[in-house]
Amino acid sequence: GNSVTQMEGPVTLSEEAFLTINCTYTATGYPSLFWYVQYPGEGLQLLLKATKADDKGSNKGFEATYRKETTSFHLEKGSVQVSDSAVYFCALSDRSSGDKLTFGTGTRLAVRP
Amino acid sequence: DTGVSQDPRHKITKRGQNVTFRCDPISEHNRLYWYRQTLGQGPEFLTYFQNEAQLEKSRLLSDRFSAERPKGSFSTLEIQRTEQGDSAMYLCASSRDSPYEQYFGPGTRLTVT
């Protein structure tokens, strides 16, 4: 079956530091890959996505590249801000299974001023 | 676009009672998904609808759980004879047909005492 593994948190960084959150996946088909973010007290929001190998998703300074050879979709940002403090979820969906999302366990990011 | 709404936002119930949650998707979205999220975990798929048809149910969805989407618009999720293990955040998401991304509601937090 499908599964997503992401690095455990919490991750604590100083403002303007470089961020990487690792995500690897296992899928039987050709999945689409997503990063969702959950800010304190808010619902899940789509941050970025990639639908095929070598695609790069980007939004709000965050980037992730769909790497089929390493089955990875690592999230990166060059300079984090305090407002980026949130829980980040890596997820995949597979059209052959109704596009339901399979999520990782989430990584909490705390950015210090 | 008013987004996905869920009602109630919080529900506290005693073990053995029945509870029902409602989800109103984005109006032009014909797919509706239910997920469950426990503390420190990513959301887990429960079931999904294409219009009014329930197309898949997870093994997580025991016989005490039932979901409906009677006219292909809003959906309800009912839990009968609640147990403490049902305590979780219940999330609803909607999307257009594949391969569009899912938009999440704020969730209903259920506490079973």
Interface residues (C-beta under 8 A of the other chain):
Chain A: V4 S32 F34 Y36 E42 G43 L44 Q45 L46 K49 T51 F89 A91 S93 R95 S97 G98 D99 K100 L101 T102 F103 G104 T105 G106
Chain B: R31 Y33 Y35 G40 Q41 G42 P43 E44 F45 Y48 L55 E56 L91 A93 S95 S98 P99 E101 Q102 Y103 F104 G105 P106 G107
